[in-house]
Amino acid sequence: MEIRSGYVDLKVADGTTMQAWTARPVDGGALPGLLVFQEAFGVNEHIRDVTQRFAREGFVAIAPELYHRTARGFEASYNDFPATVPHVNALKDEPMEADQRAAVDWLTAQGVSEGRTGAVGYCMGGRAAFLAGLSLKIGCAASYYGGGIAPRGNNAGLLGRVADLGCPALLFWGGKDKHIPQDQALAVRNALGGAGKSFINVEISDADHGFFCDARASYNATAAAVAWPTTLAFLRLHTAQAAVAAR
């Protein structure tokens, strides 16, 4: 499918301006929207490529730069995590929710109907996708190895707000992920189950953190090949159901 892509500048409710990478099919029509949330390393070449992959599958996709308040256009090498730490630590939920609403407003301006938007995120972005499911009227949220959803140390996590989750969730975890201990993934699963939420929980036993990213040493081609069609099916199902419900 032919697509077009590029950056846009969005006004956020707090008065800041956020850059976002966008991609969409050239052919018009009533298309679903997709929020694509970055890893800690920024809206880099990999995230831009993933956004374009989703566009080729028929989504109007947008990847907002969540670090825009501290470092517009920030990208870090996958071998330089320390460079990301100040920007990760500066992120707060309320401003991030404003960023997400600005991205949804852009999708609405592109003709995406309310509710026909999904969210997907990777690593730090997995938490952002879960947050979007708590605060936005979206059709579904997919989180890949989303650290910080469960409480850990001084991080309160998001599980105290799980009753607010208004859409189905898809969760991917790596069985070999040392960044997110298995008790963290279990806490998320138990909280969702206890709250009676609709969710799919997938643990890939031999996958590590970042298994979907083909630019990282932890890339696992088999795990990525399983996760990609599962994610597409999930997104298509729930954005289509949202469209039917809105009629």
One Martini backbone bead per residue (centre of mass of N, CA, C, O) as a GRO file, in nm:
protein
  247
    1MET     BB    1   0.096   0.037   0.024
    2GLU     BB    2   0.063   0.361  -0.024
    3ILE     BB    3   0.247   0.628   0.131
    4ARG     BB    4   0.262   0.900   0.367
    5SER     BB    5   0.519   1.108   0.527
    6GLY     BB    6   0.571   1.307   0.836
    7TYR     BB    7   0.592   1.601   0.995
    8VAL     BB    8   0.429   1.753   1.280
    9ASP     BB    9   0.271   2.024   1.446
   10LEU     BB   10   0.152   2.047   1.788
   11LYS     BB   11  -0.087   2.163   2.000
   12VAL     BB   12  -0.087   2.195   2.343
   13ALA     BB   13  -0.269   2.273   2.627
   14ASP     BB   14   0.008   2.391   2.777
   15GLY     BB   15   0.156   2.552   2.515
   16THR     BB   16   0.297   2.349   2.362
   17THR     BB   17   0.513   2.199   2.112
   18MET     BB   18   0.465   1.907   1.904
   19GLN     BB   19   0.625   1.658   1.757
   20ALA     BB   20   0.527   1.440   1.474
   21TRP     BB   21   0.500   1.127   1.333
   22THR     BB   22   0.360   1.048   1.010
   23ALA     BB   23   0.124   0.799   0.864
   24ARG     BB   24  -0.043   0.726   0.541
   25PRO     BB   25  -0.254   0.652   0.321
   26VAL     BB   26  -0.325   0.774   0.014
   27ASP     BB   27  -0.576   0.649   0.029
   28GLY     BB   28  -0.870   0.700   0.130
   29GLY     BB   29  -1.112   0.703   0.372
   30ALA     BB   30  -1.228   0.505   0.639
   31LEU     BB   31  -0.992   0.517   0.886
   32PRO     BB   32  -0.793   0.414   1.117
   33GLY     BB   33  -0.626   0.484   1.415
   34LEU     BB   34  -0.276   0.546   1.548
   35LEU     BB   35  -0.089   0.518   1.835
   36VAL     BB   36   0.271   0.567   1.862
   37PHE     BB   37   0.499   0.458   2.110
   38GLN     BB   38   0.792   0.509   2.234
   39GLU     BB   39   1.085   0.466   2.329
   40ALA     BB   40   1.347   0.593   2.513
   41PHE     BB   41   1.504   0.673   2.221
   42GLY     BB   42   1.272   0.776   2.059
   43VAL     BB   43   1.178   0.905   1.740
   44ASN     BB   44   1.314   0.696   1.552
   45GLU     BB   45   1.376   0.504   1.290
   46HIS     BB   46   1.213   0.268   1.401
   47ILE     BB   47   0.947   0.416   1.476
   48ARG     BB   48   0.900   0.526   1.194
   49ASP     BB   49   0.881   0.250   1.060
   50VAL     BB   50   0.644   0.137   1.222
   51THR     BB   51   0.445   0.356   1.140
   52GLN     BB   52   0.459   0.275   0.837
   53ARG     BB   53   0.365  -0.014   0.862
   54PHE     BB   54   0.081   0.058   0.961
   55ALA     BB   55   0.001   0.224   0.713
   56ARG     BB   56   0.023  -0.025   0.515
   57GLU     BB   57  -0.233  -0.152   0.692
   58GLY     BB   58  -0.450   0.114   0.717
   59PHE     BB   59  -0.328   0.344   0.898
   60VAL     BB   60  -0.347   0.634   1.090
   61ALA     BB   61  -0.032   0.744   1.198
   62ILE     BB   62   0.112   0.843   1.528
   63ALA     BB   63   0.430   0.983   1.669
   64PRO     BB   64   0.487   1.124   1.953
   65GLU     BB   65   0.699   1.352   2.119
   66LEU     BB   66   0.749   1.311   2.460
   67TYR     BB   67   1.025   1.507   2.478
   68HIS     BB   68   0.952   1.813   2.397
   69ARG     BB   69   1.023   1.962   2.676
   70THR     BB   70   1.352   1.867   2.666
   71ALA     BB   71   1.391   1.725   2.346
   72ARG     BB   72   1.375   1.801   2.047
   73GLY     BB   73   1.450   1.530   1.843
   74PHE     BB   74   1.524   1.295   2.012
   75GLU     BB   75   1.814   1.067   1.991
   76ALA     BB   76   1.932   0.740   2.079
   77SER     BB   77   2.132   0.503   2.135
   78TYR     BB   78   2.112   0.166   2.227
   79ASN     BB   79   2.405   0.217   2.390
   80ASP     BB   80   2.263   0.499   2.544
   81PHE     BB   81   2.068   0.512   2.805
   82PRO     BB   82   2.167   0.752   2.989
   83ALA     BB   83   2.059   0.977   2.787
   84THR     BB   84   1.745   0.918   2.866
   85VAL     BB   85   1.690   0.963   3.172
   86PRO     BB   86   1.607   1.267   3.200
   87HIS     BB   87   1.351   1.230   3.016
   88VAL     BB   88   1.206   1.010   3.165
   89ASN     BB   89   1.195   1.160   3.446
   90ALA     BB   90   1.021   1.410   3.322
   91LEU     BB   91   0.783   1.239   3.299
   92LYS     BB   92   0.429   1.295   3.308
   93ASP     BB   93   0.105   1.210   3.298
   94GLU     BB   94  -0.052   1.472   3.239
   95PRO     BB   95   0.115   1.575   2.994
   96MET     BB   96   0.086   1.310   2.831
   97GLU     BB   97  -0.220   1.327   2.799
   98ALA     BB   98  -0.208   1.588   2.633
   99ASP     BB   99  -0.049   1.467   2.400
  100GLN     BB  100  -0.258   1.249   2.325
  101ARG     BB  101  -0.489   1.445   2.258
  102ALA     BB  102  -0.343   1.589   2.028
  103ALA     BB  103  -0.318   1.335   1.850
  104VAL     BB  104  -0.622   1.278   1.830
  105ASP     BB  105  -0.698   1.546   1.701
  106TRP     BB  106  -0.543   1.492   1.443
  107LEU     BB  107  -0.700   1.241   1.358
  108THR     BB  108  -0.974   1.383   1.340
  109ALA     BB  109  -0.874   1.584   1.114
  110GLN     BB  110  -0.835   1.315   0.918
  111GLY     BB  111  -1.124   1.140   0.974
  112VAL     BB  112  -1.127   1.001   1.244
  113SER     BB  113  -1.325   0.832   1.432
  114GLU     BB  114  -1.457   0.792   1.717
  115GLY     BB  115  -1.282   0.506   1.852
  116ARG     BB  116  -1.089   0.441   1.580
  117THR     BB  117  -0.856   0.417   1.799
  118GLY     BB  118  -0.537   0.311   1.865
  119ALA     BB  119  -0.272   0.160   2.073
  120VAL     BB  120   0.096   0.159   2.067
  121GLY     BB  121   0.379   0.023   2.262
  122TYR     BB  122   0.735   0.056   2.366
  123CYS     BB  123   0.812   0.013   2.660
  124MET     BB  124   0.755   0.310   2.757
  125GLY     BB  125   0.516   0.301   2.544
  126GLY     BB  126   0.349   0.082   2.688
  127ARG     BB  127   0.259   0.269   2.911
  128ALA     BB  128   0.134   0.487   2.731
  129ALA     BB  129  -0.087   0.302   2.614
  130PHE     BB  130  -0.222   0.242   2.884
  131LEU     BB  131  -0.285   0.536   2.952
  132ALA     BB  132  -0.472   0.584   2.711
  133GLY     BB  133  -0.686   0.373   2.814
  134LEU     BB  134  -0.758   0.557   3.071
  135SER     BB  135  -0.807   0.868   2.916
  136LEU     BB  136  -0.930   0.755   2.647
  137LYS     BB  137  -1.138   0.716   2.354
  138ILE     BB  138  -1.058   0.399   2.274
  139GLY     BB  139  -1.046   0.074   2.134
  140CYS     BB  140  -0.729   0.018   2.210
  141ALA     BB  141  -0.437  -0.153   2.377
  142ALA     BB  142  -0.081  -0.196   2.312
  143SER     BB  143   0.176  -0.372   2.504
  144TYR     BB  144   0.529  -0.366   2.507
  145TYR     BB  145   0.710  -0.410   2.759
  146GLY     BB  146   0.570  -0.231   3.007
  147GLY     BB  147   0.716  -0.023   3.201
  148GLY     BB  148   0.538   0.106   3.491
  149ILE     BB  149   0.258  -0.020   3.547
  150ALA     BB  150   0.377  -0.132   3.783
  151PRO     BB  151   0.487  -0.119   4.082
  152ARG     BB  152   0.819   0.047   4.161
  153GLY     BB  153   0.923   0.168   4.414
  154ASN     BB  154   0.864   0.509   4.345
  155ASN     BB  155   0.667   0.380   4.144
  156ALA     BB  156   0.318   0.366   4.124
  157GLY     BB  157   0.196   0.348   3.865
  158LEU     BB  158  -0.138   0.228   3.714
  159LEU     BB  159  -0.319   0.023   3.890
  160GLY     BB  160  -0.493   0.238   4.054
  161ARG     BB  161  -0.652   0.291   3.751
  162VAL     BB  162  -0.788   0.031   3.622
  163ALA     BB  163  -1.095   0.110   3.630
  164ASP     BB  164  -1.046   0.319   3.373
  165LEU     BB  165  -1.040   0.106   3.169
  166GLY     BB  166  -1.202   0.139   2.830
  167CYS     BB  167  -1.033  -0.107   2.702
  168PRO     BB  168  -0.875  -0.328   2.542
  169ALA     BB  169  -0.587  -0.545   2.609
  170LEU     BB  170  -0.242  -0.589   2.498
  171LEU     BB  171   0.018  -0.814   2.623
  172PHE     BB  172   0.376  -0.810   2.617
  173TRP     BB  173   0.625  -1.060   2.709
  174GLY     BB  174   0.944  -1.151   2.830
  175GLY     BB  175   1.090  -1.428   2.979
  176LYS     BB  176   1.398  -1.272   2.963
  177ASP     BB  177   1.319  -1.014   3.121
  178LYS     BB  178   1.513  -0.807   3.343
  179HIS     BB  179   1.352  -0.529   3.351
  180ILE     BB  180   1.082  -0.719   3.387
  181PRO     BB  181   0.965  -0.880   3.616
  182GLN     BB  182   0.734  -1.128   3.658
  183ASP     BB  183   0.579  -0.985   3.892
  184GLN     BB  184   0.490  -0.744   3.718
  185ALA     BB  185   0.323  -0.890   3.506
  186LEU     BB  186   0.136  -1.030   3.714
  187ALA     BB  187   0.016  -0.772   3.836
  188VAL     BB  188  -0.128  -0.683   3.581
  189ARG     BB  189  -0.298  -0.931   3.535
  190ASN     BB  190  -0.446  -0.930   3.813
  191ALA     BB  191  -0.573  -0.649   3.793
  192LEU     BB  192  -0.741  -0.698   3.541
  193GLY     BB  193  -0.895  -0.943   3.645
  194GLY     BB  194  -1.010  -0.810   3.909
  195ALA     BB  195  -1.160  -0.578   3.719
  196GLY     BB  196  -1.285  -0.715   3.454
  197LYS     BB  197  -1.101  -0.701   3.212
  198SER     BB  198  -1.011  -0.683   2.877
  199PHE     BB  199  -0.758  -0.933   2.793
  200ILE     BB  200  -0.423  -1.001   2.661
  201ASN     BB  201  -0.169  -1.243   2.753
  202VAL     BB  202   0.181  -1.244   2.643
  203GLU     BB  203   0.432  -1.497   2.669
  204ILE     BB  204   0.771  -1.513   2.558
  205SER     BB  205   1.005  -1.719   2.673
  206ASP     BB  206   1.270  -1.634   2.465
  207ALA     BB  207   1.228  -1.333   2.528
  208ASP     BB  208   1.331  -1.008   2.535
  209HIS     BB  209   1.388  -0.704   2.569
  210GLY     BB  210   1.305  -0.569   2.262
  211PHE     BB  211   1.215  -0.800   2.047
  212PHE     BB  212   1.088  -0.610   1.807
  213CYS     BB  213   1.364  -0.470   1.760
  214ASP     BB  214   1.580  -0.466   1.470
  215ALA     BB  215   1.806  -0.260   1.625
  216ARG     BB  216   1.853  -0.481   1.842
  217ALA     BB  217   2.012  -0.731   2.014
  218SER     BB  218   1.717  -0.845   2.128
  219TYR     BB  219   1.619  -0.948   1.879
  220ASN     BB  220   1.323  -1.155   1.781
  221ALA     BB  221   1.201  -1.291   1.505
  222THR     BB  222   0.988  -1.487   1.612
  223ALA     BB  223   0.841  -1.301   1.809
  224ALA     BB  224   0.773  -1.081   1.599
  225ALA     BB  225   0.609  -1.275   1.408
  226VAL     BB  226   0.386  -1.315   1.624
  227ALA     BB  227   0.309  -1.018   1.715
  228TRP     BB  228   0.219  -0.872   1.458
  229PRO     BB  229  -0.052  -1.022   1.376
  230THR     BB  230  -0.179  -0.995   1.653
  231THR     BB  231  -0.192  -0.688   1.658
  232LEU     BB  232  -0.354  -0.641   1.400
  233ALA     BB  233  -0.604  -0.801   1.482
  234PHE     BB  234  -0.669  -0.637   1.734
  235LEU     BB  235  -0.694  -0.357   1.607
  236ARG     BB  236  -0.907  -0.422   1.391
  237LEU     BB  237  -1.130  -0.528   1.569
  238HIS     BB  238  -1.163  -0.272   1.771
  239THR     BB  239  -1.200  -0.047   1.558
  240ALA     BB  240  -1.446  -0.176   1.422
  241GLN     BB  241  -1.632  -0.195   1.673
  242ALA     BB  242  -1.636   0.110   1.723
  243ALA     BB  243  -1.778   0.183   1.460
  244VAL     BB  244  -2.040   0.028   1.512
  245ALA     BB  245  -2.112   0.165   1.790
  246ALA     BB  246  -2.131   0.466   1.657
  247ARG     BB  247  -2.403   0.427   1.473
   0.00000   0.00000   0.00000
